[in-house]
Amino acid sequence: NGHILVFDALVEFKLVSLTSLLESLKELIKYLFERSIKFVHYKLHPEQLKESGSGKVIIEFLSNTREIEFLQLPENTILEMIIAKNVNLTFYVAISSVGLYAALCGHTVYSFMGSLKNSNESFKNLTENLPDVFSRVLNKI
């Protein structure tokens, strides 16, 4: 019954602000805490790990969270392999295609894209034009 948070490069692609992402993460942490989830693994997007990326801020933010222990997966972790070789995992994504793949493989997937406030028009257009399969297989938080 593992829990995995998968990040997109939304800040790096200028689709949402870092402030908006951190506010959304606060809401996700509250959601997880209310469900007595104590441990969550997370995987940053490669763009976030670049020098100019949001990765350092996110790592610090998650490490300062007292309610839940967040454990960073190694950079070379292939999420598709974890999805294929495990059962009954729960994923948390914004709009990552990893969430779609996980759901199609029978895992539970929650999307927190609805809590990303102050996103720009490009992000709103992107989320409004996602294929219908996203709304069918991703549970909204």
C-alpha positions as CSV (number, residue, x, y, z in Angstrom):
1,N,0.0,0.0,0.0
2,G,2.7,2.5,-1.0
3,H,2.0,6.1,-1.8
4,I,4.0,8.0,-4.5
5,L,3.8,11.7,-5.4
6,V,4.9,12.4,-9.0
7,F,5.9,15.9,-10.0
8,D,5.5,17.6,-13.3
9,A,7.7,20.4,-14.6
10,L,4.8,22.8,-14.4
11,V,6.9,25.6,-12.8
12,E,9.8,25.1,-15.2
13,F,7.4,25.2,-18.2
14,K,5.9,28.4,-16.7
15,L,2.4,26.8,-16.4
16,V,2.1,27.5,-12.7
17,S,4.0,29.6,-10.2
18,L,6.2,28.0,-7.5
19,T,4.0,29.7,-4.9
20,S,0.9,28.1,-6.4
21,L,2.5,24.7,-6.4
22,L,3.6,25.0,-2.8
23,E,0.1,26.0,-1.8
24,S,-1.3,23.0,-3.7
25,L,1.2,20.8,-1.8
26,K,0.0,22.2,1.5
27,E,-3.6,21.1,0.5
28,L,-2.3,17.7,-0.5
29,I,-0.5,17.2,2.8
30,K,-3.6,18.1,4.7
31,Y,-5.6,15.6,2.6
32,L,-3.0,12.9,3.2
33,F,-2.8,13.7,7.0
34,E,-6.6,13.5,7.3
35,R,-6.3,9.9,5.9
36,S,-3.6,8.9,8.3
37,I,-1.0,8.5,5.6
38,K,2.4,8.7,7.3
39,F,4.9,8.0,4.5
40,V,5.0,9.2,0.9
41,H,7.7,8.6,-1.7
42,Y,8.1,11.3,-4.3
43,K,9.8,11.6,-7.7
44,L,10.9,15.0,-9.1
45,H,10.7,15.7,-12.8
46,P,14.2,15.9,-14.4
47,E,13.6,19.5,-15.3
48,Q,13.1,20.3,-11.6
49,L,16.6,18.9,-10.8
50,K,18.4,21.3,-13.0
51,E,20.2,24.2,-11.3
52,S,17.4,26.7,-12.2
53,G,14.6,24.2,-11.4
54,S,12.2,24.2,-8.4
55,G,13.6,20.9,-7.0
56,K,15.6,22.4,-4.2
57,V,12.7,24.4,-2.9
58,I,10.3,21.4,-3.1
59,I,12.8,19.1,-1.4
60,E,13.2,21.6,1.4
61,F,9.5,22.2,1.7
62,L,8.7,18.5,1.9
63,S,11.5,17.8,4.4
64,N,10.1,20.5,6.7
65,T,6.7,18.8,6.8
66,R,6.2,17.3,10.2
67,E,2.9,15.5,9.6
68,I,4.2,13.2,6.9
69,E,7.6,11.7,6.1
70,F,8.4,12.3,2.4
71,L,11.1,10.1,1.0
72,Q,12.7,11.1,-2.3
73,L,13.1,8.4,-4.9
74,P,16.5,8.3,-6.6
75,E,16.8,10.3,-9.9
76,N,17.2,7.1,-11.9
77,T,14.0,5.5,-10.6
78,I,11.8,4.4,-13.5
79,L,8.3,4.9,-12.3
80,E,6.9,2.7,-15.1
81,M,8.9,-0.2,-13.7
82,I,7.5,0.4,-10.3
83,I,4.0,0.5,-11.7
84,A,4.4,-2.7,-13.7
85,K,6.0,-4.7,-10.9
86,N,3.8,-3.7,-8.0
87,V,0.1,-3.9,-7.1
88,N,-2.1,-1.6,-5.0
89,L,0.0,1.5,-5.1
90,T,-1.5,5.0,-4.8
91,F,-0.2,7.8,-6.9
92,Y,-0.7,11.6,-6.6
93,V,-0.1,13.7,-9.7
94,A,-1.1,17.0,-11.2
95,I,-1.3,16.0,-14.9
96,S,1.6,13.6,-15.3
97,S,1.1,10.8,-17.9
98,V,2.6,8.5,-15.2
99,G,-0.8,8.9,-13.4
100,L,-2.6,7.8,-16.5
101,Y,-0.3,4.7,-17.0
102,A,-0.6,3.8,-13.3
103,A,-4.4,4.0,-13.4
104,L,-4.6,1.9,-16.6
105,C,-2.4,-0.7,-14.8
106,G,-4.9,-0.9,-11.9
107,H,-3.4,1.5,-9.3
108,T,-5.3,4.2,-7.6
109,V,-4.4,7.7,-8.8
110,Y,-5.4,11.1,-7.4
111,S,-4.9,14.4,-9.2
112,F,-4.4,17.6,-7.4
113,M,-4.5,19.8,-10.5
114,G,-7.7,21.4,-9.4
115,S,-6.0,22.9,-6.4
116,L,-3.3,24.6,-8.5
117,K,-4.5,28.2,-8.1
118,N,-3.2,31.2,-9.9
119,S,-2.2,29.1,-12.9
120,N,-1.9,30.9,-16.2
121,E,-4.1,30.6,-19.2
122,S,-1.8,28.0,-20.8
123,F,-2.3,25.7,-17.9
124,K,-6.0,26.2,-17.9
125,N,-6.2,25.5,-21.6
126,L,-4.1,22.4,-21.1
127,T,-6.2,21.0,-18.4
128,E,-9.5,21.8,-20.2
129,N,-8.3,20.0,-23.3
130,L,-7.0,16.8,-21.7
131,P,-8.3,13.6,-23.3
132,D,-11.5,12.3,-21.6
133,V,-9.6,9.3,-20.3
134,F,-7.9,11.5,-17.7
135,S,-11.1,12.5,-16.1
136,R,-12.3,8.9,-16.2
137,V,-9.3,7.3,-14.5
138,L,-7.9,10.0,-12.2
139,N,-9.7,10.8,-8.9
140,K,-9.8,14.4,-8.1
141,I,-8.7,15.7,-4.7
